[in-house]
Amino acid sequence: MKIKPFKGVRPPKELVEQVSSRPYDVLNSDEARKEAAGNDMSLYHIIKPEINFEPGTDEHDPRVYGEAKQQYQRFKIKGWLVQDEKEHYYVYAQTMNGKTQYGLVVAAWVDDYLEGRIKKHELTRRDKEEDRMKHVRTLNANMEPVFFAYPHRFDLDAIVADVCKAKPEYDFVAAPEGFRHTFWIINDKATIDRITAIFEEIPAMYIADGHHRSAAAARVGEELKAKNQNAKIKNPESDFFLAVCFPDNQLNIIDYNRVVKDLNGLTEAQFLKALKTDFKVEEKGADIYKPQGLHNFSLYLGGKWYSLTAKKGRYNDADPIEVLDVTISSNLILDKILGIKDLRSDKRIDFVGGIRGLGELKRRVDSGEMKMALALYPVTMKQIIDIADSGNIMPPKTTWFEPKLRSGLVIHELN
């Protein structure tokens, strides 16, 4: 893999809590407007600039992208974002529920994405790509990092551990999630050169989160490469984009669950009977039941929890896609029994990240909004890597990585 250090644009340490924000795609415009209320320094003014217009303004309005550019310039003029004088790598640690994961913040090479060495496991939507491309083009910067995983290496672990002995540049607990974010600057040239050399030995990296940001950054980089070649500019910064790279053995993948509005004309008894064709069904009572392992599911229906265990022979162990619990549940429950064939477009189904807990599934069913809920056991990092290596794509709404990367800790400019 080809990576490089870069001159990060970032907030002074005393302002980092006010400037940094959650990623643009984990909350809607109204939620961002509320979080940014009374805080002119919030990064939402740049990454969700529609909040500076009247409620209901289309976030894809050309005026909104122009506002993002003006806000970015304002932040730099005010000194809320300042560019480092030298090129650095950075270490970014996140702590959730007492567990810490340590990532290296780098500029990743566009060609590694375009040529398939940065591997994806999800499809992207063109409209979402276009939105982020316009944002990158307008600001001439990657405002938010992509979340990568790499096959862990003890030599990189040792380097990161050594860097983290020093006092961090940033160290704070972010609201509203309550996760800790810690950030170090790597100044030593020998260490920087060693990191670059080690990454050259890594054959592939994997997109954990940020498929649309990756695609958009790479496509803008591809556009600029043609212009730079015509202008005879060598090794331009726009050949690279912002990423945080974590060792695969540190990452936390949580469940991504489903709630459904109706039983496709069946009574509860008929639905449970239909399930018994392909699953061992066990009633668990009113207390929340959590899936115990792969191929075991948790169903909430009619005020009761059930354990569903897929029967042998109902799925293909030899196929990296068919063996996934999201595929098993989609084929044998959502499609076969409930008639839900397209998870991306069917309005009868919704998805709930496991960070909200299984109590959120119970709440949505008990409220009458949904008829039933299905909880899945989380996929493993090995499954993701196997699928990406095989060139396959995971079904929609399969992975949920937590904690999310904090935006605004460092920005990568393309000029």
C-alpha positions as CSV (number, residue, x, y, z in Angstrom):
1,M,0.0,0.0,0.0
2,K,1.2,3.5,-0.8
3,I,0.6,6.1,1.9
4,K,2.1,9.5,2.7
5,P,2.2,12.0,5.6
6,F,0.5,15.3,5.1
7,K,0.1,18.8,6.5
8,G,-3.1,18.4,8.4
9,V,-5.6,21.2,8.9
10,R,-6.9,20.9,12.4
11,P,-8.3,22.9,15.4
12,P,-6.1,24.3,18.2
13,K,-6.3,21.9,21.1
14,E,-8.4,24.3,23.2
15,L,-11.1,24.4,20.5
16,V,-11.2,20.7,19.4
17,E,-14.3,19.8,21.4
18,Q,-16.2,22.8,19.9
19,V,-15.1,22.2,16.4
20,S,-15.2,18.4,16.0
21,S,-18.5,16.6,15.2
22,R,-20.1,13.3,14.4
23,P,-19.8,12.2,10.8
24,Y,-22.1,13.9,8.3
25,D,-24.0,10.7,7.5
26,V,-25.0,9.5,11.0
27,L,-27.6,12.3,11.6
28,N,-30.1,14.3,9.6
29,S,-30.2,18.0,9.0
30,D,-32.5,18.7,11.9
31,E,-30.4,16.8,14.3
32,A,-27.2,18.5,13.1
33,R,-29.0,21.9,13.4
34,K,-29.8,21.1,17.1
35,E,-26.3,19.9,17.9
36,A,-24.7,23.0,16.3
37,A,-27.1,25.4,18.0
38,G,-25.2,28.2,19.6
39,N,-21.8,27.0,18.4
40,D,-20.4,28.9,15.4
41,M,-17.3,26.6,15.5
42,S,-19.2,23.3,14.9
43,L,-17.9,21.5,11.9
44,Y,-21.5,20.8,10.9
45,H,-21.5,24.3,9.4
46,I,-19.1,22.9,6.8
47,I,-20.1,19.2,6.5
48,K,-23.8,19.8,6.8
49,P,-24.0,23.4,5.6
50,E,-27.8,23.2,4.9
51,I,-28.2,24.0,8.7
52,N,-27.3,27.6,7.9
53,F,-30.4,27.9,5.7
54,E,-34.1,27.7,6.5
55,P,-35.3,24.3,7.6
56,G,-36.3,22.1,4.7
57,T,-33.6,23.5,2.4
58,D,-32.4,20.7,0.0
59,E,-28.9,19.6,1.1
60,H,-28.0,19.3,-2.6
61,D,-28.9,22.8,-3.5
62,P,-25.9,24.5,-5.2
63,R,-26.1,27.3,-2.6
64,V,-25.4,24.7,0.1
65,Y,-22.1,23.6,-1.4
66,G,-21.1,27.3,-1.8
67,E,-21.9,27.8,1.8
68,A,-19.6,24.9,2.8
69,K,-16.7,26.6,1.0
70,Q,-17.4,30.0,2.6
71,Q,-17.7,28.4,6.1
72,Y,-14.4,26.5,5.6
73,Q,-12.6,29.8,4.6
74,R,-14.2,31.5,7.6
75,F,-12.9,28.8,10.0
76,K,-9.4,29.2,8.7
77,I,-9.5,33.0,8.9
78,K,-10.9,32.8,12.5
79,G,-8.1,30.4,13.4
80,W,-10.5,27.7,14.3
81,L,-8.7,25.4,11.8
82,V,-5.0,25.8,11.2
83,Q,-2.7,23.9,8.9
84,D,0.4,22.2,10.3
85,E,3.7,23.5,8.9
86,K,5.2,20.0,8.3
87,E,3.9,16.7,7.0
88,H,2.9,14.3,9.7
89,Y,1.2,11.0,10.3
90,Y,-1.1,11.0,13.3
91,V,-2.4,8.4,15.8
92,Y,-6.1,8.5,16.6
93,A,-7.4,6.3,19.5
94,Q,-11.0,5.7,20.3
95,T,-12.3,4.3,23.6
96,M,-15.7,2.8,24.0
97,N,-16.9,0.7,27.0
98,G,-13.3,0.5,28.3
99,K,-11.9,-0.9,25.0
100,T,-9.4,1.2,22.9
101,Q,-8.5,0.9,19.3
102,Y,-5.6,2.7,17.8
103,G,-5.6,4.0,14.2
104,L,-2.9,5.7,12.0
105,V,-4.1,8.8,10.2
106,V,-2.6,8.8,6.7
107,A,-3.1,10.1,3.2
108,A,-4.0,7.0,1.1
109,W,-3.2,6.6,-2.6
110,V,-6.1,7.0,-5.0
111,D,-4.7,4.4,-7.3
112,D,-4.8,1.8,-4.6
113,Y,-8.6,2.3,-4.5
114,L,-9.0,2.4,-8.3
115,E,-6.9,-0.7,-8.8
116,G,-8.6,-2.7,-6.1
117,R,-5.9,-2.9,-3.4
118,I,-8.2,-0.9,-1.1
119,K,-11.1,-3.4,-1.0
120,K,-14.8,-2.7,-0.5
121,H,-17.5,-5.0,0.7
122,E,-20.6,-2.8,0.0
123,L,-22.2,-1.3,-3.1
124,T,-22.4,2.5,-3.4
125,R,-25.2,4.7,-4.6
126,R,-24.3,7.1,-7.4
127,D,-26.3,10.0,-5.9
128,K,-24.5,9.7,-2.6
129,E,-21.1,9.6,-4.4
130,E,-22.0,12.7,-6.4
131,D,-22.9,14.6,-3.2
132,R,-19.6,13.9,-1.6
133,M,-17.7,14.5,-4.9
134,K,-19.3,18.0,-5.1
135,H,-18.3,18.6,-1.5
136,V,-14.7,17.6,-2.1
137,R,-14.4,19.5,-5.3
138,T,-15.9,22.7,-3.8
139,L,-13.7,22.7,-0.7
140,N,-10.6,21.1,-2.4
141,A,-10.3,19.0,0.7
142,N,-11.2,15.7,2.3
143,M,-13.1,17.1,5.3
144,E,-13.8,13.7,6.9
145,P,-11.7,10.5,6.9
146,V,-12.5,7.1,5.6
147,F,-12.3,4.1,8.1
148,F,-9.9,1.4,6.9
149,A,-8.7,-1.9,8.4
150,Y,-5.4,-3.6,7.6
151,P,-4.0,-7.0,8.6
152,H,-2.5,-6.3,12.0
153,R,1.3,-6.1,12.3
154,F,3.3,-6.3,15.5
155,D,5.9,-3.8,14.1
156,L,3.2,-1.1,13.6
157,D,1.6,-2.0,17.0
158,A,5.0,-1.3,18.6
159,I,5.5,2.0,16.8
160,V,2.0,3.2,17.8
161,A,2.5,2.1,21.4
162,D,5.7,4.1,21.5
163,V,4.1,7.2,20.0
164,C,1.3,7.0,22.6
165,K,3.7,7.2,25.5
166,A,3.9,11.0,24.8
167,K,1.3,13.5,25.9
168,P,-1.6,13.6,23.4
169,E,-2.4,16.6,21.4
170,Y,-6.2,16.0,22.0
171,D,-7.9,14.0,24.7
172,F,-11.6,14.4,25.3
173,V,-14.9,12.6,25.7
174,A,-17.4,13.6,23.1
175,A,-21.1,14.3,23.6
176,P,-23.6,12.9,23.0
177,E,-22.1,9.4,22.6
178,G,-19.7,9.5,25.6
179,F,-16.7,8.0,23.7
180,R,-13.2,9.1,24.4
181,H,-11.1,10.4,21.5
182,T,-7.3,10.8,21.8
183,F,-4.9,12.1,19.2
184,W,-1.1,12.3,18.8
185,I,1.1,13.9,16.2
186,I,4.0,11.9,14.8
187,N,6.9,14.3,14.4
188,D,9.9,12.1,14.1
189,K,11.1,11.7,10.5
190,A,12.6,8.2,11.0
191,T,9.3,7.0,12.5
192,I,7.4,8.5,9.6
193,D,9.7,6.9,7.1
194,R,9.4,3.5,8.9
195,I,5.6,3.6,8.8
196,T,5.6,4.4,5.1
197,A,8.0,1.5,4.4
198,I,5.9,-1.0,6.5
199,F,2.7,-0.1,4.6
200,E,4.5,-0.8,1.3
201,E,4.6,-4.4,2.5
202,I,0.9,-4.6,3.2
203,P,-0.9,-6.1,0.2
204,A,-4.4,-4.7,0.8
205,M,-6.5,-2.6,3.1
206,Y,-10.3,-2.9,3.6
207,I,-12.9,-0.3,3.8
208,A,-14.7,-0.7,7.2
209,D,-16.8,2.4,7.0
210,G,-17.1,5.2,4.5
211,H,-17.6,3.5,1.1
212,H,-19.2,6.6,-0.4
213,R,-16.5,8.9,0.9
214,S,-13.8,6.5,-0.5
215,A,-15.5,6.3,-3.9
216,A,-16.0,10.1,-4.1
217,A,-12.4,10.9,-3.0
218,A,-11.0,8.5,-5.5
219,R,-13.1,9.8,-8.4
220,V,-12.2,13.4,-7.6
221,G,-8.6,12.3,-7.4
222,E,-8.9,10.6,-10.8
223,E,-10.4,13.8,-12.3
224,L,-7.6,16.0,-10.9
225,K,-4.9,13.5,-12.0
226,A,-5.8,14.2,-15.6
227,K,-5.6,17.9,-15.1
228,N,-2.3,17.6,-13.2
229,Q,-0.8,15.5,-15.9
230,N,-1.7,18.1,-18.5
231,A,-0.1,20.8,-16.3
232,K,2.9,18.5,-15.7
233,I,2.5,18.6,-11.9
234,K,4.4,15.6,-10.3
235,N,3.2,13.8,-7.2
236,P,0.3,16.1,-6.4
237,E,-1.4,16.0,-3.0
238,S,-4.7,15.3,-4.9
239,D,-3.5,11.8,-5.7
240,F,-4.2,11.0,-2.0
241,F,-7.2,11.1,0.3
242,L,-7.8,11.1,4.1
243,A,-8.0,7.8,5.9
244,V,-7.6,6.3,9.4
245,C,-6.2,2.8,9.3
246,F,-6.9,0.4,12.2
247,P,-5.4,-3.1,12.7
248,D,-8.2,-5.6,12.0
249,N,-7.8,-7.4,15.4
250,Q,-8.8,-4.2,17.3
251,L,-12.1,-3.4,15.5
252,N,-15.5,-3.7,17.1
253,I,-18.3,-4.8,14.7
254,I,-21.8,-4.8,16.3
255,D,-25.1,-6.1,15.1
256,Y,-27.3,-4.5,12.5
257,N,-30.9,-5.5,13.1
258,R,-34.2,-5.4,11.3
259,V,-37.8,-4.3,12.1
260,V,-40.7,-5.1,9.9
261,K,-44.2,-3.5,9.6
262,D,-46.4,-6.5,8.9
263,L,-46.4,-10.3,8.6
264,N,-47.4,-10.4,5.0
265,G,-51.0,-11.3,5.8
266,L,-50.1,-14.1,8.3
267,T,-51.2,-14.3,11.9
268,E,-48.5,-14.6,14.5
269,A,-49.2,-18.3,14.9
270,Q,-49.0,-18.9,11.1
271,F,-45.7,-16.9,11.0
272,L,-44.2,-18.9,13.8
273,K,-45.3,-22.2,12.1
274,A,-43.7,-21.1,8.8
275,L,-40.4,-20.4,10.6
276,K,-40.2,-24.0,11.9
277,T,-39.6,-25.3,8.3
278,D,-36.1,-23.8,8.3
279,F,-35.4,-22.9,12.0
280,K,-35.5,-24.5,15.4
281,V,-37.9,-22.1,17.2
282,E,-37.7,-21.7,21.0
283,E,-39.9,-19.3,23.0
284,K,-37.8,-17.2,25.5
285,G,-40.4,-15.1,27.3
286,A,-40.6,-11.4,28.0
287,D,-36.9,-10.8,28.9
288,I,-34.7,-9.6,26.0
289,Y,-32.9,-12.5,24.3
290,K,-29.7,-11.8,22.4
291,P,-28.4,-14.1,19.6
292,Q,-25.8,-16.5,21.1
293,G,-23.7,-17.1,18.0
294,L,-23.6,-17.4,14.2
295,H,-26.9,-18.7,12.7
296,N,-28.8,-18.0,15.8
297,F,-31.3,-15.1,15.6
298,S,-33.5,-13.3,18.1
299,L,-37.2,-12.6,17.2
300,Y,-39.4,-10.2,19.0
301,L,-43.1,-10.7,18.3
302,G,-46.3,-10.2,20.2
303,G,-44.5,-9.2,23.5
304,K,-42.3,-12.3,23.5
305,W,-38.7,-13.1,22.5
306,Y,-37.9,-16.2,20.5
307,S,-34.6,-18.0,19.6
308,L,-34.4,-19.0,15.9
309,T,-31.5,-21.4,15.0
310,A,-31.1,-22.1,11.3
311,K,-31.2,-25.8,10.5
312,K,-28.3,-27.5,8.8
313,G,-28.6,-27.8,5.1
314,R,-30.7,-24.6,4.8
315,Y,-27.6,-22.5,3.8
316,N,-24.3,-23.0,2.0
317,D,-21.3,-23.2,4.3
318,A,-18.9,-23.1,1.4
319,D,-20.1,-19.8,0.0
320,P,-18.8,-16.6,1.8
321,I,-22.1,-14.7,1.0
322,E,-24.6,-17.5,1.5
323,V,-23.2,-18.4,4.9
324,L,-23.8,-14.9,6.3
325,D,-26.6,-14.6,8.8
326,V,-27.9,-11.5,6.9
327,T,-28.3,-13.7,3.8
328,I,-29.9,-16.6,5.7
329,S,-32.4,-14.3,7.3
330,S,-33.1,-12.4,4.1
331,N,-33.6,-15.6,2.1
332,L,-35.5,-17.8,4.6
333,I,-37.5,-15.1,6.6
334,L,-37.8,-11.8,4.8
335,D,-38.1,-13.1,1.3
336,K,-39.6,-16.6,1.6
337,I,-42.2,-15.8,4.3
338,L,-42.6,-12.0,4.4
339,G,-42.2,-11.3,0.7
340,I,-39.5,-8.6,1.2
341,K,-37.2,-9.0,-1.8
342,D,-35.2,-5.8,-2.0
343,L,-33.8,-4.5,1.3
344,R,-32.7,-1.2,-0.3
345,S,-36.2,-0.2,-1.5
346,D,-38.9,-2.0,0.4
347,K,-40.7,0.4,2.7
348,R,-42.0,-2.4,5.0
349,I,-38.6,-2.9,6.6
350,D,-36.2,-0.6,8.5
351,F,-32.8,-1.1,10.1
352,V,-31.5,-0.5,13.6
353,G,-27.9,-0.3,14.5
354,G,-27.0,-2.4,17.5
355,I,-25.5,0.6,19.3
356,R,-29.1,1.4,20.2
357,G,-29.5,-2.0,22.0
358,L,-32.2,-4.6,21.6
359,G,-34.5,-2.5,23.8
360,E,-34.9,-0.2,20.8
361,L,-36.3,-3.2,18.8
362,K,-38.8,-3.9,21.6
363,R,-39.8,-0.3,21.8
364,R,-40.6,0.0,18.1
365,V,-42.7,-3.1,18.1
366,D,-44.5,-2.4,21.4
367,S,-45.3,1.1,20.0
368,G,-47.3,-0.4,17.2
369,E,-45.0,1.2,14.6
370,M,-43.6,-2.3,13.7
371,K,-45.0,-5.8,13.9
372,M,-41.8,-7.8,14.5
373,A,-38.1,-7.4,15.1
374,L,-35.2,-9.6,14.1
375,A,-31.7,-9.3,15.8
376,L,-28.6,-10.8,14.2
377,Y,-25.3,-11.9,15.5
378,P,-22.5,-9.5,14.3
379,V,-20.4,-10.5,11.3
380,T,-16.8,-11.0,12.0
381,M,-13.8,-9.1,10.5
382,K,-12.7,-12.3,8.9
383,Q,-16.0,-12.7,7.1
384,I,-15.6,-9.1,5.7
385,I,-12.0,-9.7,4.6
386,D,-12.9,-13.1,3.0
387,I,-15.8,-11.5,1.0
388,A,-13.7,-8.5,0.0
389,D,-10.8,-10.7,-1.1
390,S,-13.2,-12.9,-3.2
391,G,-14.5,-9.8,-5.0
392,N,-18.0,-10.3,-3.6
393,I,-20.3,-7.7,-2.1
394,M,-22.1,-8.0,1.2
395,P,-25.9,-7.7,1.3
396,P,-27.2,-4.3,2.4
397,K,-27.2,-3.2,6.0
398,T,-24.8,-5.9,7.2
399,T,-22.0,-4.2,9.1
400,W,-22.1,-1.5,11.8
401,F,-18.7,-0.3,13.1
402,E,-18.7,1.6,16.4
403,P,-17.4,4.0,17.6
404,K,-17.6,6.2,14.5
405,L,-14.7,8.4,13.6
406,R,-14.9,11.9,14.9
407,S,-14.8,14.5,12.1
408,G,-12.8,17.7,12.4
409,L,-9.8,16.3,14.3
410,V,-7.7,16.6,11.1
411,I,-8.5,17.6,7.4
412,H,-6.5,16.8,4.3
413,E,-6.3,19.5,1.6
414,L,-5.7,18.5,-2.0
415,N,-3.5,21.5,-3.2
